[in-house]
């Protein structure tokens, strides 16, 4: 890739080094950096730290979007800290900076991030940005929302022709999906990558 492409990774701040969720995020950061992507996270600990650390392990560039709302600064693996005043500004900066997205396992903050990106894609507020969820954690939620939306005859929704959120089994698959979508220029919602 010639111009910098940034993947924003969402996930819980709770996992500690050595836990499965932290190490999975670290693998994701490595897989993305090996494909030439820069990485953007919320800049703090847990999944955000693991993904940033993995990207640095593989020689990648990292961004961390932090907020004055949280008193601490970015983790040690963030190259460029982007400091925002409010939580809301932080959220939309994370989205605006990303050329693609991955949602890892997380709590209510990650749920908000997943929902906002999905809705922006659904309403075509944002186009052409591929989005993957990592592992099975979010699948029941995706299935429930899709069931409600496709069961409604009121109006068509963004996934009428193709899914806007791809479910990746592991870090390598998520990175491969984003690479294929961004290299092809097809963005989200068109075809699924070869497994």
C-alpha positions, 0 to 999 in steps of 0.5 A: 500500500502506498498511502497510509491506511489506518485500521481502528480497533475497538475493544475492552480496556480490562484484559491484562497482558497474558490473558487470551483477549489481550494476546488475541488483540496483540495477534491482530495488531501484528497481522494488521501491521504485517499487511502495511496498515497503521493502527488506531485504538482508544489508546488505553489498556487492555485490548487497545494496548495489546493491539498497539503492542502487536502492531509495534512488534511488527514494525507498524505505526500506532495512533491512540485517541484519548480524552480528557474525560479519562485522566490517564495518558496513552499506553507505551505502544502508541506513537501518536496520541490524539487528545480530545476533550470529550468522550463523544469527540473521541468516539467520532475521531476513532471512526473518522480516522479509520479506513476500516474497523475491527471490534474485539470482545468488549463491554458497553463502550465497545458495544457503542462503537460497534453500534455507531459504526454499523449504523453509519454504514447502514444509513450510508452516512459512511461508505466504503469502510470495511468492518469486522468483528473478531471471534464469536463474542458479538455474533448473537447480537449481530444475529438478533439485530439482523433478525429484527431488521430483516423481519420488518417490512417498513423499509429496506435496511443497509444489509438488504443485499450484503452484510455490513459487518463481517465475522472473522474467526481469528486475527489473521482472517480479520486482517486478510478481510480488511486487506482484500476489501481495501485493496480491491476498493470495494469497501464493505458489504460486497462478497466475503473473502476466501478462507 
